[in-house]
Amino acid sequence: MKLLDKIKNKRLKVGIIGLGYVGLPLAIEFAKSGIETIGIDINGQKVSMLNAGKSYIQDIDSQLIKHLVEKSKFTATNDFKAIASIDVVFVCVPTPFNKAKAPDISFMINAAKSISSYLSKEKLIVLQSTTYPGTTDEDIIPILEQSGLKAGKDFYIAFSPERIDPGNKKFNVKNTPKIVGGLTLKCADLTKRVFSLIIDEKNIHVVSCPRSAEMCKLLENIFRSVNIALVNELLILSNRMGIDFWEVIDAAATKPFGFLPFYPGPGVGGHCIPVDPYYLSWKAREYNFFANFIELAAEVNQNMPYYAVEKIGEALNLQNKSLKNATVFILGLTFKKNIDDIRNSPSFEIIKLLLNKGAKVWGFDPYVNHYEAAAKEYDLKGDIHFIPLTKANLKKADAVAILVNHDKFNLKMIADNSKVLIDMINAAKYLNKYKNIIKL
Ligand SMILES: NC(=O)c1ccc[n+]([C@@H]2O[C@H](COP(=O)([O-])OP(=O)(O)OC[C@H]3O[C@@H](n4cnc5c(N)ncnc54)[C@H](O)[C@@H]3O)[C@@H](O)[C@H]2O)c1
């Protein structure tokens, strides 16, 4: 049966390669809509957990996975042979950078090699990992064509960037608009039809080619990185000029057109904003182009953890204390609010800087329970302890710094019990001008 007919009759089998923050929610959405879905991941522990009905992603409920596994709508495997029976394969593997900040697309290459071994006519491959423009046609298609099949003719391929925002209660896989860039019109049309099985068709925007779709994702993330850098820089200037920049942003945000509020912070983290822009600046060099905005934004944002540590030092100074031997209690270790993801989190960068200066550091996050693994991952050395958030512990610390605006934090209780609170999230806005608060 042709792929088009299978989609029309909802008699297709979908496969997702890479069951992380992006792949698992997508797999669950297809399975929920009644489509037989197979998840493939090289991580055997994740595969076993999923087949046992256990979720490892905060936004996905274990009960739902269990139900879908029992109904045989969803199964996980680490056996790539499964691809042979799959009609549509989504690729959602990581795209980090290496130590020299050059793109590392090896996970995509490996996934493509695995697909190539089991590729057959009429299969559709949809790449979702964030990457530089040209990856689909220059790097991935040649590997897939080693199967002897021709892209756009024997099999179909499209790039469709993922925009999922983990922890976002309003926007999820189902209601976040999708961008689709197919190699051919037919590739785009088939991809659009497949997404229409789980997303409202009016939320699917087709562009002319995979490169435009690849570039679109980078534009979105560079836009964020540049705007965050802008407010970070203006925050530092405003502090020097004695202006409360947080108040300025709130005031500017009253303008109903032409202004979009972005907020300063102790640094940018996660898998996307600190990583993706470098994918483009790296690729730009091939075209003898120097991407100034990307590099400048990265420079300003990377400086913020150092600025945050300066502020902590300033707060201790006011109490005639130095960073050396002071006890600093860091609240919030994830890279953004209300999630458990600690990847590239500026909190750990700040902890490292504090430890290097001889401070004793305590840490707490209501969403993190894997402290030891985190300390190992970030190679933390020195006097560091992860302790509960209690009134007594707050009172014992020389300074408390709040880095993440988790809803679970009781800001009043924290401010009431801290000798001095270094506020990196504009908590003061909710606390009616406490005296012991020093803003970032
Ligand atoms: N996390 C986000 O919020 C987000 C948002 C939008 C886009 N993205 C992009 O989506 C992609 C995936 O990100 P993520 O956050 O889901 O990553 P993740 O690390 O959470 O998950 C990736 C999964 O892929 C698996 N994997 C790696 N190589 C594999 C292979 N060859 N075959 C099968 N499985 C393999 C890993 O074991 C892991 O489970 C990245 O390109 C990222 O930039 C992420």
Ligand as a Chemical Component Dictionary entry (heavy atoms), coordinates in Angstrom:
data_LIG
# 
_chem_comp.id                   LIG 
_chem_comp.type                 NON-POLYMER 
_chem_comp.pdbx_formal_charge   0 
_chem_comp.three_letter_code    LIG 
# 
loop_
_chem_comp_atom.comp_id 
_chem_comp_atom.atom_id 
_chem_comp_atom.alt_atom_id 
_chem_comp_atom.type_symbol 
_chem_comp_atom.charge 
_chem_comp_atom.model_Cartn_x 
_chem_comp_atom.model_Cartn_y 
_chem_comp_atom.model_Cartn_z 
_chem_comp_atom.pdbx_ordinal 
LIG N1  N1  N 0  14.852 19.763 25.016 1  
LIG C1  C1  C 0  14.246 20.750 24.387 2  
LIG O1  O1  O 0  13.570 21.564 25.008 3  
LIG C2  C2  C 0  14.336 20.902 22.872 4  
LIG C3  C3  C 0  13.456 21.769 22.246 5  
LIG C4  C4  C 0  13.500 21.900 20.871 6  
LIG C5  C5  C 0  14.452 21.186 20.144 7  
LIG N2  N2  N 1  15.326 20.360 20.782 8  
LIG C6  C6  C 0  16.280 19.591 19.953 9  
LIG O2  O2  O 0  15.786 18.263 19.826 10 
LIG C7  C7  C 0  16.877 17.330 19.784 11 
LIG C8  C8  C 0  16.727 16.291 20.885 12 
LIG O3  O3  O 0  16.807 16.969 22.137 13 
LIG P1  P1  P 0  16.311 16.315 23.499 14 
LIG O4  O4  O 0  16.266 17.415 24.486 15 
LIG O5  O5  O -1 15.103 15.470 23.279 16 
LIG O6  O6  O 0  17.556 15.344 23.804 17 
LIG P2  P2  P 0  17.620 14.218 24.934 18 
LIG O7  O7  O 0  19.060 14.085 25.285 19 
LIG O8  O8  O 0  16.621 14.462 25.991 20 
LIG O9  O9  O 0  17.138 12.894 24.175 21 
LIG C9  C9  C 0  17.805 12.354 23.088 22 
LIG C10 C10 C 0  17.656 10.833 23.132 23 
LIG O10 O10 O 0  18.262 10.304 21.949 24 
LIG C11 C11 C 0  18.907 9.062  22.290 25 
LIG N3  N3  N 0  19.867 8.744  21.243 26 
LIG C12 C12 C 0  21.068 9.294  20.995 27 
LIG N4  N4  N 0  21.599 8.764  19.884 28 
LIG C13 C13 C 0  20.719 7.854  19.421 29 
LIG C14 C14 C 0  20.701 6.978  18.303 30 
LIG N5  N5  N 0  21.688 6.931  17.408 31 
LIG N6  N6  N 0  19.636 6.175  18.159 32 
LIG C15 C15 C 0  18.609 6.202  19.042 33 
LIG N7  N7  N 0  18.566 7.006  20.108 34 
LIG C16 C16 C 0  19.620 7.831  20.297 35 
LIG C17 C17 C 0  19.471 9.343  23.678 36 
LIG O11 O11 O 0  19.708 8.153  24.380 37 
LIG C18 C18 C 0  18.349 10.171 24.311 38 
LIG O12 O12 O 0  17.403 9.368  24.989 39 
LIG C19 C19 C 0  18.135 18.183 19.871 40 
LIG O13 O13 O 0  18.581 18.470 18.577 41 
LIG C20 C20 C 0  17.654 19.457 20.543 42 
LIG O14 O14 O 0  18.460 20.569 20.220 43 
LIG C21 C21 C 0  15.269 20.189 22.129 44 
# 
loop_
_chem_comp_bond.comp_id 
_chem_comp_bond.atom_id_1 
_chem_comp_bond.atom_id_2 
_chem_comp_bond.value_order 
_chem_comp_bond.pdbx_ordinal 
LIG N1  C1  SING 1  
LIG C1  O1  DOUB 2  
LIG C1  C2  SING 3  
LIG C2  C3  SING 4  
LIG C2  C21 DOUB 5  
LIG C3  C4  DOUB 6  
LIG C4  C5  SING 7  
LIG C5  N2  DOUB 8  
LIG N2  C6  SING 9  
LIG N2  C21 SING 10 
LIG C6  O2  SING 11 
LIG C6  C20 SING 12 
LIG O2  C7  SING 13 
LIG C7  C8  SING 14 
LIG C7  C19 SING 15 
LIG C8  O3  SING 16 
LIG O3  P1  SING 17 
LIG P1  O4  DOUB 18 
LIG P1  O5  SING 19 
LIG P1  O6  SING 20 
LIG O6  P2  SING 21 
LIG P2  O7  DOUB 22 
LIG P2  O8  SING 23 
LIG P2  O9  SING 24 
LIG O9  C9  SING 25 
LIG C9  C10 SING 26 
LIG C10 O10 SING 27 
LIG C10 C18 SING 28 
LIG O10 C11 SING 29 
LIG C11 N3  SING 30 
LIG C11 C17 SING 31 
LIG N3  C12 SING 32 
LIG N3  C16 SING 33 
LIG C12 N4  DOUB 34 
LIG N4  C13 SING 35 
LIG C13 C14 SING 36 
LIG C13 C16 DOUB 37 
LIG C14 N5  SING 38 
LIG C14 N6  DOUB 39 
LIG N6  C15 SING 40 
LIG C15 N7  DOUB 41 
LIG N7  C16 SING 42 
LIG C17 O11 SING 43 
LIG C17 C18 SING 44 
LIG C18 O12 SING 45 
LIG C19 O13 SING 46 
LIG C19 C20 SING 47 
LIG C20 O14 SING 48 
# 
